[in-house]
Amino acid sequence: MSQGGKNMTDCSTHLTTAGVGNYYTTAAAASQREDLAINYERLSMEIAKFAKSGLDIMIKNNWLEQPPGLLDREKLAKNKEK
């Protein structure tokens, strides 16, 4: 992708994650209707998956580093035994 594609991906990922925190979670907390709160939570999960796909695209194209993950403790234990 071009530099413009990188900027658009970065911008849309940031705006998406900011929107989830600001709108849907606040609406779910303020809603007294249980059915609406469930829908807000469902929408939050869908948007979080969308934002993750944008993050994965940025990592794949080396526009962003892979965040640190959990260590595979079983693999570490097997290597220690050798």
Buried (B, 14 or more C-beta within 10 A) or exposed (E): EEEEEBEEBBEEBEEBBEEBEEBBEEBBEEBEEEEEBEBBEEBBEEBBEBBEEBBEBBEEEEBBEEEEEEEEEEEEEEEEEE
